[in-house]
Amino acid sequence: MRTKISLQTVRGEFVNRIETISGQSLLACNQCGKCSAGCPVAFSMDVIPNQVIRMAQLGMEDVLQVQTIWTCAACLTCVSRCPKGIDLPRVMEALRQLYMEKYGSVLNPDQIAHEQAAEMPQLALIGGFRKYSV
């Protein structure tokens, strides 16, 4: 008797959501490590970029708890180095979206003092809210 196994069955809803939101195929990554080697902020990450991809490939929802998804500067260095053309910042953005769907916003506007908000560049303030809130 033949058993049919599809990628949809094996990979699960979490992986499918990441791929749908990001528009990237997680299985395209062959773990060469060039993204991590070229990342200018890898020194401050708790999990390096290729490990984030691996966790996502395996459907490990723990990936939502790593600080790396928030540390990514989306500078596109990883994209330019990737031999498979994977847009890793899009994957990081998808993971941030999934985190906020599950746990809510990371940044609350009420947490910023009016004096501090007046001194901040408006573009940085708006960019921060776009990245850290629903």
Secondary structure, DSSP 8 states (H G I E B T S, - for coil): ------HHHHHHHHHHHHHHHH---GGG-----HHHHH-TTGGG-SS-HHHHHHHHHTT-GGGGG-THHHH----SHHHHH-TT---HHHHHHHHHHHHHHHH--S--GGGS-HHHHHHS-HHHHHHHHHHH--
